[in-house]
Amino acid sequence: MAKKKITRKELLKTPDEFLTFSAKAANFISAHLRQIKYVGVGIVVIAVGYMGIYSYLRYLNKNGQNAYNKAYYTLMEEMKPKPNPDNLRESEELFRKVIDDYGLSKAARLAVPQVAYLKFLDKQYDEAIALYRKFLEEVSGDTEYESLANLALANCFEAKGDLRTAIDTLLLVVKAPENPFTETARLSLARLYRLDGQPEKAKEILEKFVESYPESPFLPFAKAHL
């Protein structure tokens, strides 16, 4: 049986779906106006809070970076064979200020290894190690920063005379995947093995270096120590 065709008159009598939905929405809003006002206020409060935090972090990052730059340039002026101890202490104080005053800024994190380096120059190796380890925790998961921190830690342990710990630390760098500092770490590792009375291991490291990095600018150095 054919379906009965709806006439134009009947169609006009049928409530429009959109209008019906709109009417229901209007009724809902009217009935729940107070709650919706609270929701709206809540959204505004969240938005204002977010903008406030965002603005504050921008302020911290900007001022933290300016303070970091000042400390960094002060340090760079002393990068010479016999730096002035007073100027180095001034650099440390400036980096400390970045950490203390702008602790939530991106620059504050980078100021930590700078203070550690200054402690290293001042032969305060234990303090330097503690700061490098702090930095290592903060950059966990970032292979490049982790490798740089471990290279620095290896230098600290070597300076303390703890060659075994220095070797173990460098092995972490060598074994890290896709690491741009592997070449440097391998050469340092070979040197430490020689210093630790393990010439065969040093030779093994250098032979593998020559095989793995035929285009390395350090290749002549590696061959010279085989």
VOSENU-878195 format. One line per field, with one value per residue (C-alpha): x, y negated, z negated; residue number from 1. Coordinates in steps of 0.5 Angstrom, whole numbers, padded with zeros to 4 digits. Last residue first. Example, Ala and Ser with C-alpha at 12.3 -4.5 7.8 and 13.67 -1.06 7.14 Angstrom:
# VOSENU-878195
px = (0027 | 0025)
py = (0002 | 0009)
pz = (-0014 | -0016)
k = (2 | 1)
END
This chain:
# VOSENU-878195
px = (0193 | 0194 | 0196 | 0190 | 0185 | 0188 | 0188 | 0181 | 0179 | 0176 | 0171 | 0170 | 0172 | 0168 | 0166 | 0172 | 0177 | 0173 | 0172 | 0180 | 0180 | 0175 | 0179 | 0186 | 0183 | 0181 | 0188 | 0191 | 0187 | 0192 | 0187 | 0190 | 0190 | 0182 | 0181 | 0184 | 0180 | 0174 | 0175 | 0176 | 0169 | 0166 | 0168 | 0165 | 0159 | 0157 | 0152 | 0148 | 0143 | 0142 | 0146 | 0151 | 0157 | 0154 | 0152 | 0159 | 0162 | 0159 | 0162 | 0169 | 0168 | 0166 | 0172 | 0177 | 0175 | 0181 | 0177 | 0179 | 0176 | 0170 | 0169 | 0170 | 0166 | 0160 | 0161 | 0161 | 0154 | 0151 | 0153 | 0150 | 0143 | 0142 | 0143 | 0139 | 0133 | 0129 | 0131 | 0133 | 0131 | 0134 | 0141 | 0141 | 0140 | 0146 | 0150 | 0149 | 0151 | 0157 | 0159 | 0158 | 0163 | 0168 | 0169 | 0176 | 0174 | 0173 | 0169 | 0164 | 0164 | 0162 | 0156 | 0154 | 0153 | 0150 | 0144 | 0143 | 0140 | 0134 | 0134 | 0133 | 0127 | 0123 | 0120 | 0126 | 0127 | 0129 | 0133 | 0136 | 0137 | 0140 | 0145 | 0147 | 0149 | 0152 | 0156 | 0159 | 0161 | 0165 | 0168 | 0170 | 0173 | 0177 | 0180 | 0181 | 0188 | 0188 | 0182 | 0174 | 0173 | 0169 | 0165 | 0163 | 0160 | 0157 | 0153 | 0151 | 0148 | 0145 | 0142 | 0139 | 0136 | 0133 | 0130 | 0127 | 0123 | 0122 | 0119 | 0115 | 0112 | 0111 | 0107 | 0103 | 0101 | 0099 | 0095 | 0092 | 0090 | 0087 | 0083 | 0080 | 0079 | 0075 | 0071 | 0069 | 0067 | 0063 | 0059 | 0058 | 0055 | 0051 | 0049 | 0047 | 0042 | 0039 | 0037 | 0030 | 0031 | 0036 | 0032 | 0026 | 0031 | 0034 | 0027 | 0025 | 0031 | 0030 | 0023 | 0025 | 0030 | 0025 | 0020 | 0013 | 0008 | 0002 | 0006 | 0007 | -0001 | -0002 | 0003 | 0000 | 0003 | 0003 | 0000 | 0005 | 0003 | 0000)
py = (-0006 | -0013 | -0016 | -0013 | -0016 | -0023 | -0022 | -0020 | -0026 | -0030 | -0024 | -0021 | -0014 | -0014 | -0007 | -0003 | -0008 | -0009 | -0001 | -0001 | -0007 | -0003 | 0004 | 0000 | -0003 | 0004 | 0007 | 0001 | 0002 | -0002 | -0007 | -0012 | -0008 | -0007 | -0014 | -0016 | -0011 | -0013 | -0021 | -0018 | -0015 | -0020 | -0025 | -0021 | -0019 | -0026 | -0027 | -0021 | -0017 | -0012 | -0013 | -0007 | -0012 | -0017 | -0012 | -0009 | -0016 | -0015 | -0008 | -0011 | -0017 | -0012 | -0008 | -0014 | -0017 | -0022 | -0028 | -0031 | -0025 | -0025 | -0032 | -0031 | -0025 | -0029 | -0034 | -0028 | -0026 | -0033 | -0034 | -0027 | -0028 | -0035 | -0031 | -0025 | -0029 | -0024 | -0027 | -0034 | -0036 | -0030 | -0031 | -0038 | -0036 | -0031 | -0037 | -0041 | -0035 | -0034 | -0041 | -0041 | -0035 | -0038 | -0044 | -0045 | -0053 | -0051 | -0045 | -0050 | -0055 | -0049 | -0047 | -0054 | -0054 | -0047 | -0050 | -0056 | -0052 | -0051 | -0058 | -0060 | -0056 | -0060 | -0057 | -0059 | -0066 | -0070 | -0064 | -0061 | -0067 | -0070 | -0064 | -0065 | -0072 | -0070 | -0065 | -0070 | -0075 | -0069 | -0068 | -0076 | -0075 | -0069 | -0073 | -0068 | -0065 | -0062 | -0066 | -0065 | -0071 | -0075 | -0069 | -0069 | -0076 | -0075 | -0069 | -0072 | -0078 | -0073 | -0069 | -0076 | -0077 | -0070 | -0070 | -0077 | -0074 | -0068 | -0070 | -0075 | -0070 | -0066 | -0071 | -0073 | -0065 | -0065 | -0071 | -0069 | -0062 | -0065 | -0070 | -0064 | -0060 | -0065 | -0066 | -0059 | -0059 | -0065 | -0062 | -0056 | -0060 | -0064 | -0057 | -0055 | -0061 | -0060 | -0053 | -0054 | -0059 | -0056 | -0049 | -0053 | -0056 | -0050 | -0047 | -0052 | -0052 | -0044 | -0046 | -0051 | -0046 | -0041 | -0045 | -0044 | -0040 | -0045 | -0047 | -0040 | -0039 | -0044 | -0042 | -0035 | -0029 | -0024 | -0017 | -0011 | -0007 | 0000)
pz = (-0039 | -0041 | -0035 | -0031 | -0036 | -0035 | -0027 | -0028 | -0032 | -0026 | -0025 | -0018 | -0019 | -0026 | -0027 | -0026 | -0028 | -0035 | -0035 | -0035 | -0040 | -0045 | -0045 | -0046 | -0052 | -0054 | -0053 | -0057 | -0063 | -0068 | -0071 | -0067 | -0061 | -0062 | -0063 | -0056 | -0053 | -0056 | -0054 | -0047 | -0047 | -0051 | -0045 | -0040 | -0044 | -0044 | -0039 | -0042 | -0038 | -0043 | -0050 | -0051 | -0050 | -0055 | -0060 | -0059 | -0061 | -0068 | -0069 | -0067 | -0072 | -0078 | -0077 | -0076 | -0083 | -0083 | -0085 | -0078 | -0075 | -0079 | -0077 | -0069 | -0069 | -0072 | -0067 | -0061 | -0065 | -0065 | -0058 | -0056 | -0060 | -0056 | -0050 | -0052 | -0055 | -0059 | -0065 | -0065 | -0072 | -0075 | -0071 | -0074 | -0081 | -0079 | -0076 | -0083 | -0087 | -0083 | -0083 | -0091 | -0091 | -0087 | -0090 | -0086 | -0085 | -0077 | -0079 | -0083 | -0077 | -0073 | -0078 | -0078 | -0071 | -0071 | -0075 | -0071 | -0066 | -0070 | -0072 | -0065 | -0064 | -0069 | -0075 | -0080 | -0078 | -0084 | -0087 | -0081 | -0077 | -0083 | -0084 | -0077 | -0079 | -0085 | -0081 | -0076 | -0082 | -0085 | -0078 | -0078 | -0085 | -0083 | -0077 | -0071 | -0069 | -0063 | -0060 | -0060 | -0065 | -0060 | -0059 | -0066 | -0066 | -0059 | -0063 | -0069 | -0065 | -0060 | -0066 | -0069 | -0062 | -0061 | -0068 | -0067 | -0060 | -0063 | -0070 | -0066 | -0061 | -0067 | -0070 | -0064 | -0063 | -0070 | -0070 | -0063 | -0066 | -0073 | -0068 | -0064 | -0070 | -0073 | -0067 | -0066 | -0074 | -0072 | -0066 | -0070 | -0076 | -0071 | -0068 | -0075 | -0076 | -0069 | -0070 | -0068 | -0063 | -0060 | -0060 | -0057 | -0052 | -0050 | -0049 | -0045 | -0040 | -0040 | -0037 | -0033 | -0030 | -0029 | -0026 | -0029 | -0024 | -0022 | -0016 | -0014 | -0014 | -0010 | -0005 | -0005 | -0007 | -0002 | -0004 | -0004 | 0002 | 0000)
k = (226 | 225 | 224 | 223 | 222 | 221 | 220 | 219 | 218 | 217 | 216 | 215 | 214 | 213 | 212 | 211 | 210 | 209 | 208 | 207 | 206 | 205 | 204 | 203 | 202 | 201 | 200 | 199 | 198 | 197 | 196 | 195 | 194 | 193 | 192 | 191 | 190 | 189 | 188 | 187 | 186 | 185 | 184 | 183 | 182 | 181 | 180 | 179 | 178 | 177 | 176 | 175 | 174 | 173 | 172 | 171 | 170 | 169 | 168 | 167 | 166 | 165 | 164 | 163 | 162 | 161 | 160 | 159 | 158 | 157 | 156 | 155 | 154 | 153 | 152 | 151 | 150 | 149 | 148 | 147 | 146 | 145 | 144 | 143 | 142 | 141 | 140 | 139 | 138 | 137 | 136 | 135 | 134 | 133 | 132 | 131 | 130 | 129 | 128 | 127 | 126 | 125 | 124 | 123 | 122 | 121 | 120 | 119 | 118 | 117 | 116 | 115 | 114 | 113 | 112 | 111 | 110 | 109 | 108 | 107 | 106 | 105 | 104 | 103 | 102 | 101 | 100 | 99 | 98 | 97 | 96 | 95 | 94 | 93 | 92 | 91 | 90 | 89 | 88 | 87 | 86 | 85 | 84 | 83 | 82 | 81 | 80 | 79 | 78 | 77 | 76 | 75 | 74 | 73 | 72 | 71 | 70 | 69 | 68 | 67 | 66 | 65 | 64 | 63 | 62 | 61 | 60 | 59 | 58 | 57 | 56 | 55 | 54 | 53 | 52 | 51 | 50 | 49 | 48 | 47 | 46 | 45 | 44 | 43 | 42 | 41 | 40 | 39 | 38 | 37 | 36 | 35 | 34 | 33 | 32 | 31 | 30 | 29 | 28 | 27 | 26 | 25 | 24 | 23 | 22 | 21 | 20 | 19 | 18 | 17 | 16 | 15 | 14 | 13 | 12 | 11 | 10 | 9 | 8 | 7 | 6 | 5 | 4 | 3 | 2 | 1)
END
